[in-house]
Amino acid sequence: MSPAIHVAALQKSFDVPVRDAGLKSSLRALVHRRTEEVRAVDGVSFDIAAGEVVGFLGPNGAGKTTTLKMLSGLLHATAGEVTVLGFVPHRRESEYLRQMTLVMGNRNQLQWDLPALDSFELARAVYRVPRLQFVETRDELIELLDIGALVTKPVRNLSLGERMKMEIAGALLHRPAVLFLDEPTIGLDITMQKRIRSFVAEYNARHGATVLLTSHYMADVQALCKRVIVVHHGRVLFDGDLSLLSERFAATKTIEARTADGEELVLSVARADVAETTAKLLAERDIVDLSVVDPPIDDVIEHVFTTGADDAGRP
């Protein structure tokens, strides 16, 4: 079975103006403009099966949003191959656009001065959604997102979290089979983040949608994604099960122990030394409780980002 998303050796380069500081350099740049090539995406490859929910992780500038824009057809790749649902995204075929959506947490698509219901009607017309299907989907989304009391208010009167829920509802009215979610919970409080995560999971379960999610909140990724793709400097560092990320990149484990007299011990130990250290603790101390855990996933991801592409994968 063909993957829902296929990416092979994908590249995207930009020509960025370069000039030295100072008035003289600014005047010279008016006549002799210098540019340098910046490769935002540098040979990225992966396949995603229909119905998968995959986390797409990386620091700022890693190439995540650029990749999503190429997958959604907003940008044309410099080189490489990309298909989504069998379509070449940059061709922007109407049949493809009716089956995908891109939600960006820092972008507004709804009409600011109108109630969301009016913007929903506009989306129905744009995507040519049959009236009965539209009403069914609209009401389902209103129920899942718990926005029944909000859809008649002008968007400008809503809180950030309420607007984000409206944006998501508006982006899914045509029942897309592929969702590209770029920081959908950015700036939201913990309660609203949980509601958005629950909604995405429920939409995936109901419609079998394929989801590619970027987020700086690891709680989003842990709640929704079994698989993650980690990119850095435009290249893939890791592609696999989230549970294996610590094994690949974390150099230590944490030993937590409690003695009979109530003393709490927390030790950060090299993975290769865990067995020896644990045995020594049990032999020398009166241990009543002991556990060995991987470091928090946030710490592992931070280590990957700060170590860099050359060193992160080394044992």
N, C-alpha and C positions, 0 to 999 in steps of 0.2 A: 504494500500500500504506500502510495506517495506521501511524503510529509506535507503537512499543512504549510510549513514555512521552510524554504530551502535557501541557504546562504552559502556561497562558495567563493573563497578568496576575495571577499568584498573589500573594495577600497574607495575612499573618498578624500580628495585633496582640495585645498583651497589656496589661492594666491593671495597672500596677505601683504599689504603695503608696509614697507620698512623705511624709516628715515631716522637720522640722528637728531638729537635735541638741538634747539637753537633756531633763531630766525633765519640765519643763512642757509641752514639745511632745509628749512621749510620752503624757502624760496626756490632752492635748487630742485626740490621734489616736484615743484609745479611743472618743471621742464623735463627733468629726467626722473621719472618715477621708478623706484626700485621695489620689487616684490620678492618674497620668498615663499616656497611651497611648504604648506603645513598639511601633513597627512593625518586627518582626524580619525580615519578608520583604515587600518593597515593589514589587510589580508584576513579578515574575520570569516570563519566558516562554522556553521552549525545547522542541524536539522531539528525541527520541532514537529512532533506528531499531532494529529488532530485531537483536540480535547485536553492537551497538556497545559498546565499552568507553570510557567518557567520564570524564575527571577533573573533579571539582567542587571548585574551589579558592576560598579566601578566608581572611582572618585570623579570629582568634577573634571571635565576635559578628557575623560577616558574614551569618548566616542559613542556613548549610549544613545543620547538623543539624536545624534546624526544618523546612527544606524536605524532608529525607529522612523526617522523622516524618510530614509530611503525605502524602508519596508512599506511605508504608507503611500509612497509615491510623491512626496513633497520635494525630494531631492533625487537627482540622477546620479547613479554611481559612476565614479571615475573608471573603475575596472571591477571585474568579477561578475558573479552571477547571483541573481536573487529572484525567487518566485514565491508568491503567496497564493495558496489555493489554485495553483497552476497558472496564475496571471503574472505578468511582468509589471510591477507596481508603477514604474514611471510612465507607463503608457496611459495611466489614469482612465482605463476603460470603465464605463458606467456599471457594468456587471460586477467588476471588482469593487468599486466604491460602495456598492450596495451591500457588500459582504464584510466590510472591515470598518473599524473606527479607531481614531487616535484621540486619546484623552490626555491633555497636558495640564497638570495641576496648577500651573502658573499662567494659564491662558483662559480667557473668557470667550465663549461662543454665543451665549444667549444675549438677547436684546436687553440692554440695561434698564430701560424705562418701562418695559412691558412685563406682565405676569408670565411666568414660565409656560403656562398653558398656551399662550399665543406663539411663543417660540417653538413649542412642540408641534403646533399646526404647520408652521413654516417648514420644519424638518420633514413632516409627512408629505408635504407637497414636493420638496426637493428630491426625496427618495422615492416618491410615487408609491407610498405604502397604501394598500387598499384600506378603506375606512374601517371595516370590521377588524382587520388585523391590527390597525393602529390603535383603536380603542382598547382592544384586548391587551396589547403590549403596554400601552400607556398606563392602564389601570394596574397591571401587574407590577410595573416599575414603581408606581406611586405607593403600592402596598409594601413592596420589599424595602423601599427606602424610607418609608414612613414620612411622606411629604404631602399628605392629603391636605393639611391645613396651610401649606405654604405655596402651593402652585398658583393660587389666585393673587398673590402679592407681587408687586413689582420687584424684579430681581435686585434692584439697588437697595431695597429695604431688608434684604436677607443678610444673615451673618455669613462669614467665610465658609463655615462648614455646611450651612444650608445651601449656599450657592454651588458648592462642590457637588452636593448630591443632585442638584438640578442639572448641572453640567453632565454628570454621568447618565442621568435619565435621558436627557436630550440626545446624547451620543449613542444610545442603545435602542432608540425607538424603532429603527429598521431591522432589529434583531441580527446584528452582525455576527458572523461566524468566527471572526478573529478580532481580538481586542489588543491594541497597543496602549498600555497605560504608563504614562511618564509622570512619576511622582504624584499619584492621585490623592495622597493624604498629606501633602506638604502643607505645613502651617496649621493643621487641624489639631484639636485637643485629643487626648487619649480616647475619650468616649466616642468621638466622631470617627477616629481612625478605626476603631473596632467595628463600628457600624458599616463603614465602607468595605472593610475586609470581609465581613460576613456577607455583604451583598455580592461582592465579586465571586465568592465561593458558591453562593446560591445560584447565581446566573450561570456559572460554569456547570454546575450540577444539572440544572434544568435544561440547558440548551446545548451542552457539549461544546461550548465555545473554547477556542484556543486563545490563551492569554500569555502575552509577553509583558512582564512588569518590571519597571525600574523604580527603585525606592531607596532613600537613605535611611529609612526606618526598618531595621532588621526584623522588627515584630511583624511587619507586613509580609516579608519574605518567609519567615518561619511559619506563619499562619496559613499561607497559601501555596507555597512552592516546595515540592519535593526535590526538584532539580534547579540548579543555578548555573548561570554562565557568568564568569567573572572576566571583565576586560580591563586592561590598563595600557595606556599609551596606544590605544587603537587596536590592541591585539588580545586574543583570548588567552587568559592564564589558566582557567579551570572551566571545565564543563562536566558536570556530574551531579550525583546525589548530594544534597545539602549536608547530610550526615557525614559525608566523607571529606568535607572541606577541612575540618579540623585535623584529620589524619594527614592530609596533604600539606597543610601550611603551618599548623601549630607545632612549635618545637617543644612545648611543655604540656604537662597535665597538672591538675591541682589535686592534692591529697588533703582531704578534710577529715579530722579525727577528733574524738572526745575521750578524755581519760576518765577513770573511775572517780577522781576527785573533782570533776567538772571542768577541767582545763580544755579549752578549745585550741586545736592546732590546725593551721592552714599552711600548706607547703606547696610551692611551685617547683616542680621537678621535671627534669628532662625526660622525654617519653621513654628513652632507653633505660632510665634508672628507676622507673616506677616500681617494678617488682622488688628490686633490692631494697629501696627505701621503705616500702611497705612492710617487708619482712623484718627489717631492722626495728621499725616502730613497734610492731607487735611483740618482738622479742624483748625490747628494752623498756617498754612502757605498758602500763595497765590500761589497754585500750578497750573501751566498751562499744564504740561505734566508729566505723571508718568507711569512707567512700572515695572513689577516684573518678574525677570528672574532667571533661574537656573544658578549656577556658570558654568564657561566653563568646558566642558567635560574633558579637560586635567587635570583640578584641581580635578575633582571628581575621576578620575582614580588614580592620585597621592595620594589622600587621602586613597583610597582603598589599595594601595600598601604599604603605610607607616603605616597604622593602623594595618594591619595584619589580618590573618584569624580569630582570636578569637574575634576581636572587630568590624570588618568592617560591619557586617550585623546587629549590634544591633541598635535598635531605639534610 
